[in-house]
Amino acid sequence: MIFIFDLIKALFRSTFLTEYFLEKNLQAYASRLNGELLDVGCGQKPYQKFFPHIKKYVGLDQANTPTKSQNVDVFGDALDLPFPNDSFDSVLSTQTLEHVKDPQKMILEVARVLKKEGRVLLTAPLTWEIHDEPNDYFRFTPFGLSELFEKAGLKVLEIKPLGGLWAAAGQTYLNAMHHTFGNIPILKYFFKFIYFGENLSFFLFDQIFKSSKNAPDFLVLAQKP
């Protein structure tokens, strides 16, 4: 009952189509990570709740994010992680890869700090508006992600689209609606009901007409040999 109520409430948000598939899959894959975990680009650690089984959860982010700093355990650069080789059993990174200037170097750093047979769970966008300007550099196809991980010596276990063609189309449409009309005071609350109807429609289309030709995000699960 609580889940249904939370789902209905989420449908009123313009970002539902991205957030739903992201959270659902992170929760589903959380059990694939274990031991001591490093969260690269942790922000406010919104997904730590999915990892109660983790022995130690270490969140890393840049020092120039004051609104997030209260939840950061270690300040540092994803391109030069301040940890010795083979430090962690698991690495998590959500929606961070697009914000680094050298994605290959970040994945190499992730591989370096992982212990043997350690796993990394990473998500990155394919379809999303420019955000956190000017630190927004890339978007990623599953083939590009596979190339980055394999060049770092990591074995890709799975790459999964988080939503499909209709979810990506719907999220792009809702972003446009939100930025055009959603912040106009007289229309702000009215548009929440429009978001609800559009989110529900695009979500159902995405479930019925499945296609991985596009997706809001992709998830990668990989392992260090």
C-alpha positions in Angstrom: 0.0 0.0 0.0 2.9 2.4 0.9 4.6 1.5 -2.4 1.4 2.3 -4.4 1.0 5.7 -2.6 4.7 6.6 -3.2 4.3 5.6 -6.9 1.3 7.8 -7.4 3.0 10.7 -5.6 6.1 10.3 -7.9 3.9 10.5 -11.0 3.3 14.2 -10.3 7.0 14.9 -10.8 8.4 15.9 -14.2 11.4 13.6 -13.6 9.4 10.5 -12.8 10.4 8.5 -16.0 14.1 8.8 -15.2 13.9 8.4 -11.4 11.6 5.4 -11.5 13.8 3.2 -13.7 17.0 4.4 -12.0 15.8 3.6 -8.5 14.0 0.4 -9.4 17.1 -1.1 -11.0 19.7 0.1 -8.4 17.6 -1.5 -5.8 17.4 -4.7 -7.8 21.1 -4.8 -8.5 22.3 -3.7 -5.0 22.7 -7.3 -3.8 25.4 -7.9 -6.5 27.7 -5.6 -4.5 29.2 -6.5 -1.1 32.0 -5.8 1.4 33.4 -2.3 1.6 31.9 0.0 -1.0 33.1 3.3 -2.6 30.4 5.6 -4.0 32.1 7.8 -6.6 30.1 11.1 -7.0 28.0 10.3 -3.9 26.2 13.7 -3.6 23.8 13.3 -0.8 24.0 9.5 -0.9 20.4 9.0 -2.2 20.9 5.3 -2.9 22.7 4.2 0.3 19.4 3.0 1.6 19.5 0.1 -1.0 22.8 -1.2 0.6 22.1 -2.1 4.2 24.2 -5.2 3.8 27.4 -3.3 2.9 30.1 -3.6 5.5 31.4 -0.1 5.0 29.9 2.7 2.8 32.4 5.4 1.7 31.0 8.4 -0.2 33.4 10.5 -2.3 32.6 13.8 -4.1 34.3 17.1 -5.0 34.8 19.8 -2.3 33.1 22.4 -4.5 29.6 21.0 -3.9 28.6 22.8 -0.6 24.9 21.6 -0.8 26.1 18.0 -0.8 29.1 18.2 1.5 27.3 17.2 4.7 27.0 13.6 3.4 30.5 13.3 1.8 33.0 11.1 3.7 36.0 11.9 1.5 36.6 14.9 -0.7 38.4 14.0 -3.9 38.6 13.8 -7.7 37.0 10.9 -9.6 40.0 11.1 -12.0 42.5 10.7 -9.2 40.9 8.7 -6.4 42.7 9.2 -3.1 42.9 5.5 -2.2 45.6 2.8 -2.6 45.2 0.0 -5.2 42.8 -2.8 -4.3 41.0 -0.8 -1.6 37.3 -1.7 -2.1 35.2 -4.8 -2.7 32.7 -2.7 -4.6 32.3 0.6 -6.4 29.0 2.4 -7.1 28.7 5.5 -9.4 25.4 7.0 -10.4 25.0 9.7 -13.0 28.5 10.9 -12.5 30.4 9.7 -15.6 29.0 12.5 -17.8 30.5 15.1 -15.5 34.1 14.1 -15.8 36.4 15.4 -18.5 38.0 12.0 -19.1 35.6 9.1 -18.6 38.2 6.5 -19.6 40.5 7.8 -16.8 37.7 7.6 -14.3 36.9 3.9 -15.2 40.7 3.2 -15.0 40.7 4.7 -11.5 37.7 2.6 -10.5 39.4 -0.5 -11.7 42.6 0.4 -9.8 40.9 0.8 -6.4 38.8 -2.4 -6.8 40.0 -5.6 -5.3 40.4 -8.7 -7.4 36.9 -10.0 -8.3 35.4 -6.8 -7.0 32.4 -5.4 -8.8 31.3 -2.0 -10.1 27.7 -0.8 -10.6 27.5 2.4 -12.7 24.7 4.3 -14.3 25.1 7.0 -17.0 22.7 9.0 -19.2 22.0 8.7 -22.9 19.0 11.0 -23.1 19.0 14.0 -20.7 19.2 17.7 -21.0 22.3 19.8 -20.3 22.6 20.1 -16.5 25.1 21.3 -13.9 26.6 23.6 -16.4 29.4 23.9 -17.4 30.4 20.5 -16.0 28.4 18.3 -18.3 30.5 16.7 -21.1 29.2 13.4 -22.4 26.3 11.0 -23.1 26.8 7.3 -23.4 25.5 4.4 -25.6 25.8 0.8 -24.3 28.6 0.2 -26.9 30.6 3.2 -25.6 30.2 2.1 -22.0 31.4 -1.4 -22.9 34.4 0.0 -24.6 35.4 2.1 -21.6 35.1 -0.8 -19.2 36.9 -3.3 -21.4 39.8 -0.9 -22.0 40.1 -0.6 -18.2 40.5 -4.4 -17.9 37.0 -4.9 -16.4 34.7 -7.7 -17.5 31.3 -6.4 -18.4 28.7 -8.7 -16.8 25.6 -6.8 -18.0 24.6 -3.6 -19.6 20.9 -2.7 -19.2 18.7 0.1 -20.5 16.9 1.9 -17.7 13.6 2.5 -19.5 13.2 2.4 -23.3 12.4 4.4 -26.3 9.1 5.8 -25.0 10.5 6.6 -21.6 13.3 8.6 -23.2 10.8 10.4 -25.5 8.5 11.1 -22.6 11.3 12.4 -20.4 12.5 14.8 -23.1 8.9 16.0 -23.6 8.4 16.5 -19.9 11.7 18.4 -19.5 10.6 20.8 -22.2 7.2 21.2 -20.6 8.7 21.8 -17.2 11.2 24.4 -18.4 8.7 26.2 -20.5 5.7 26.3 -18.2 6.4 24.5 -14.9 8.0 27.5 -13.1 5.3 30.0 -14.0 3.6 30.5 -10.6 0.1 30.6 -11.9 0.6 27.3 -13.8 3.0 25.5 -11.5 0.5 23.3 -9.7 -1.8 22.9 -12.7 1.1 21.3 -14.6 1.7 18.8 -11.9 -1.5 17.1 -13.0 -0.4 17.3 -16.6 2.9 15.6 -15.5 0.8 12.9 -13.9 -1.2 12.1 -17.0 1.8 12.3 -19.4 4.1 10.2 -17.1 1.4 7.5 -16.8 0.9 7.5 -20.6 4.5 7.3 -21.5 5.2 4.7 -18.8 2.5 2.4 -20.1 3.6 2.9 -23.7 7.2 2.0 -22.6 5.9 -1.2 -21.1 3.8 -2.2 -24.0 6.0 -1.1 -26.9 9.4 -2.2 -25.7 12.4 -0.9 -27.6 16.1 -0.3 -26.5 16.8 2.0 -29.4 16.8 4.8 -26.9 16.8 5.0 -23.1 17.1 7.7 -20.4 20.0 5.9 -18.8 22.1 2.7 -19.0 23.3 0.6 -16.1 26.6 -1.4 -16.2 27.6 -4.2 -13.9 31.2 -5.2 -14.3 33.9 -7.2 -12.5 37.6 -7.0 -12.0 39.2 -10.3 -13.0 
